[in-house]
Amino acid sequence: MASCIRFLQCAGFRFDSPSWDGPEKWIALRNQDLWQTFQAILSLCQSEKIEFLFVCGNLFEQEYVRKETVERVASSLAKLEGTRIFITPGSSDPLIMTSAYRLAVWPSNVHIFSSRVSSVKVPSHNVTISGAGWTTYHQGVPFLNGFHTTNDEMLQVMVLHAEVDSEQNTEGYTPILPEQIASSGLTYLALGDQKSWTGEQKAGKTFWADCGSPEARSFRESGSHGVIIGQIENESVHIEFKELGQRHYVEKTMIFQSDIEELSAKILTETSLEERQRDLFRIKLTGPYKNVESALLPIQKRLMNEFRYLDVVPFDNDTISRNLTICHNDGYPTLTKVFFDKFQESPIIAENDESCKRWELAKKIGMSALGQGRIEHDN
């Protein structure tokens, strides 16, 4: 009996979501890009002779999804002859009473997982496909808690919308722990929670990977976006990432001194015509505040016809510096200015680089709390 399957893994389409960085007029264009990527995935299933398509969560955006969108997806999947599709509802499209998945009649080649882990045996391929879907917006119990496959010598694959983390609690839901993956008995765990793909990972004897989303939605989602194409044979797993994203969000930090023409020419030199007409760019200027502030609009005007989308903004530190010049009417410095000045002493008293990083993070959080706007930062 065959013990080999070919699969394609994708997640995070969020059809009908209006959440795209860029002007409002770009929303329709980016949604069109998303459909093109979806069609490219279906074409790959046919050309690559994909036997199993795993959709690991967030196929739709529950709050905005339209019935015609769901029906279009369902009818498109019905055309994949020879491909079985397994879908797990995720955090943005949970299987609730008003779920998007209830807006269409799904074809016979589609299986949608519900709450708790369930399994589908496919004897023709000697594989068992397991999975569990979100049935609420807050999933408090890890899907792999106490899970272990049956020892029946079949390939064991699971499809989930979940995060892998060594910590017990994460905002929104509880992640899967590496030790839970290692003890699961799975051959391969297909995940779809992250924005970008994780690369091939392994916990114990179980291989796992998160495919990321097929299209970037913001400047915080840099890097490649696409799908995973893989093959599982006799408990060995071979996967490759295939980039499919139609456009990139590109951020470039540039140092500005005084010459607008020189910097504009440098920006053009470092970008190709194809990139400028396809991708969305954000140029973050750093340097003396007065120089940066006076250059933003001139550089934007100078380059606006060279880029399909360009946003020229001050670097975060420059934005903070602008607020530090503010004083009360009586001439005394603002609380923000006093707070910032105190933290300027932190590198002096910090014992090492790690301590410096903690001081810097504390400074950013404090500045945000004092009303300077939300500051995005990494973990």
N, C-alpha and C positions, 0 to 999 in steps of 0.2 A: 504494500500500500504506500502511496506517495507521501513523503514527509517534506514537502517543499511548497512554499507559497510565495507569490509575488504580491506586494502591497504598496499602496500609496497612502500617505498620512498627511492630513491637513487640518486646519482649525482656524478659528478667529476671523471668519468673514464678516460677521456682524452686518448682514445685509440690511439696508435702509437706515443705518445709523448716520446721523448728520455730523458726527464727530470727526472732522478732518481739519488739520491745521491749514490755514490759508484763507483767502477771502471767500465770502458766501457763494460767489459765482463758481467757485471751484468744486463745491459739493457735488453737483450733478456730474461734472467731469470725472471726479474721483470715484463716484459710484459706478460710472460707466467703465472705468479702469478695472474695478473690482469684478464686474461681470465678465470682462475680457479674460481676466485671470482665472475665473471659475471655468470658463469655456476651455481655456488652455489646459486646465487640470483634467477635464473630461476627455479632451483629445489625447492627453498623455496616457490615460487609462486604456484607451483603445490601441494606441501605437506601441505601448510598452507591455501590452497583454496583461494588464493588472487584474488579478483575481479578487482582491479584497481592497476596498476603499474605506479607510478609517477617517471619520470626521470627529475630531476630538473636542467638541464643544464650541459654543458661541457661533453657530452658523447664522443666527439672526440676532437682531437687536429688539428684544421683546417690546420695549416702550414705543418703538416707531414702526415696526414691521407691518407691511400691508399684505392682505390676503393674496393678491395677485403675485406678489414676490414669492411667497411660500409655494404657490401652485406652480410657478415657473421653475423653481428649484426641483420640486418633485417630478415634474414632467421631464426635466433635463436628465435626472438620474435614471428615470425609467428607460432611457435610450441606451444605457450602458449594458448591452448584452454581454453576458459572460463575466460580469463584475458584481460581486455582492457588496452591499454598502452597509456599514455599521456606524450609527450616529449616537453620540452621547450628548444630551443637552448640557449646557454649561451655565456659568454664572450670569451671562447676559440673556440667555434664552431657556430658563429652567422649565421643566415640564409641570407647570402649574395649571390651574383650571382654565385660564385664558391663554394658555401657551400657543405660540406660533405653530407648533407641530400639530395642533388640532384644527388648523385652518385648511388642511388639504388631505386628500386621500393618497396615501403613500403607496408606491408600486411594490410588488411582491419581492423585489430584490433589495429592499431597504428594511433594516431592522433598527428600531429606535429603542435604546435602553431606558429603563425607568429607574425608580429608586432601588437601592440595595444592589448588590452584585448578582447578576444572573449570567447564565452561560448558554451559548448556542454551539452544538457540536456539528461539524461539517465532515462527515466520514470520508467523502470523496477526496479530501485534502489532508485527512488525518490531523485535523486541527480543531481546537476548541477556542471560540472567541468569547471572552467575558467582558463585562462592562457594567457601569452604573451611571445614571444621569442625575443631574441636579433637579430636585423637585421643590426647591425653595431658593431664595436669593442668598441665604446664609447657611452654608454647609458646615455643621459643627463637629461631625465625626469623620475621621479619615476613612476613605473607602477601603483601604487595605487592612484595617484594624481586625486582626484575627483571621485574615483570609489565607487559605492555602489551597492550591489546586489538588484535584484528585490524581492519583498516580496511575494513569491509564495509558501511558506511553504515547499520548498524542501531543503535538505541539500545543503550547499554552500561550495564548495572546490575550492581553487585556487592553481595552480602550477607555481612557478616562480624561476628564477635564480636571486636572489637579496639579498642584505644585509640589515639588520635592524640596524638603528643607530639613535641616538637622534640629531646628527649633520646634517646640510643641505647638506654639500658637502664632498665627499670622492674621492680620486684619482681614475680616471677611469669612475666613474658614480655616480649618485645621489642615496643615499640609501632610503629605505622605513622608514618612521617615525612611531614610535609606535602609535601615535594618528591616523595615516591613517589606520592602521590595526584595531584599536578599532572602527572606524567609517565605516568600509567596509561592515559590515553585514555578513561577512564570518563565517562559522562554523569552518573551519580549513584552514590554509595557509601552504602549503608545500614548503619549501625553500631548496636550494642546493648550497650556495655560500661559506660556511666556510670549513676549512680543517677538523675540528672535529665537532661532533654533539653538539648541544647547550642545549640539554635537553628540556623538555616540557615547553613552555612559554605561556603567556596569555596577551592579550591587550584588555581591555574591555571584551566582551563576546567571542572574537575570540581566539582560540587556535592556536599556531604556533610552528614550530620546523624546524631547519636546520639539515639535516642528516649527513653533512660532506661528505668526500670522502671515498670510500670503501677501498682504499689502501694508506698508507703513502708513500710519495715520497722523504722525506728528514728528516734530524735530527731535523729540526724545527717543524716537524709534529708529536710530541709525542702523546701518548694516544691511545685510542681505535678507530678503524676505521671499519665501517660496514654500516648497513642500519637500517631504522625505519620500524617496522611492527605495524600497527595501526588498530583501529576499531572506526568508528563513528556511534553512535546510538542515535537518538532523541536529537541531539545537544550536546551530551556528547562525549568527545574524550578520548580514551585510547591508549597510544602509548608505545612501548618498543623498546629499542635499541638492535640490535643483532650484535655482533662483528663478522666480517668475514675476516679481514685482514690476509693475509698469513704470513707476516713478520712485525716486528717492527724495527724502528730505535731507538736505545737506546744510550743515552748519560749519562756517569757517570763522575763526577768530583772527583778526588782523590788527597789527599795531599801527596806529596812526600818529604821525608827528605834525606835519603841516601841509604837505603837498597832496592835494586832492587828485590831480591828474596822475601822479605817480602811483598812488594807491589804486586808483581805478584801473590803470593799465596792468598792475600786478594781479588784480582780481581776475581780469580777462585772460591773462596768461595762464593762470592756474586752473582755468575751467575751459572745457571744450564747447564748441558751438552746439553740438548734439546735447550735452548735459544742460546747457543754459536754456535750451528750448523744451527739454523734457522734464527736468527736475525742479523742485522748489528749493530756493536758496535763502539762507539767512546769514548775513555778514554781521558779526559782532565786533565792534571796534573797541579797542582798548588803548589807553594812553592818558595824557593829561585831560582832565574833565573838560576844560574850556575848549581845547582843540577838538575833542570828540564831539561835543555838543554842536559846535559850529559846522562840522563836516557831515553830519548825518543826512540832512536834506539835500545838499549839493551832490553827494555821492549817489544817493537814491535817484535823483533826476538825471545824473550823468549816465547811469547804467540801466535805467528802467527799460529802455528799448532793446537792450542786449539780452535781457532775461525774460522768460515767460512769467516767472514770479520771483521777486526779490524783495527782501525785507532787510533794511539796514538799521541796526539797533546798537545801543551802547552795551558793552560787556557788563555783567552783573555788578562787578566791583565799582564800575563807573556810576551805575544807577544808585548804589549805596552812597557813593561820595557826594552825589548831588544833594541827597537828603541831609548830609552832615553839615552843609553850609547854612542851614536854616537856624535862625535864632529867634527868641521871643522878642516882642516889641521893646522890652526893657533892656535888651542887649545881652541877656544871659543865654547861654547855649541851651538847646533843647535836651530833653532826657535822652533822645536817641544819640546826640552828639556826645554826651557824657558817657553813655553806655559803650559806645564804640571806642572812645579814647581809653577807657579802662581795659578793654580787650586788646588794644594794641600792645599792652604790656605782656600779654600771654606768652609770646614766643620766648621772652626773657626768662620766665619762671618755669616754662615747660622743660621736662627732664629729657624727652626724646622726641623723635618724629611722630610716633603714635600719639603722644600727649599733645603735640601741636595740632594734629588732625582733630582731636577731640575738642580742643579749644576753638578751632575754626568752625566746627559744626555747631557748638554751643553759641557762637557769635551769630551765625546765620539764623538759628532758631530764635534767638533773642531779638534780632532785627525784624524778623517776620512778626513776632508778637507785639512789637512796638508800632506796628501799623505800616510797615514798609511794603506790604503786599506779600503774597505767598512766595516762598523760595523753594524751588525744586532741588532736591539733593538725593544722592544715592544712598543705599542702605548704610 
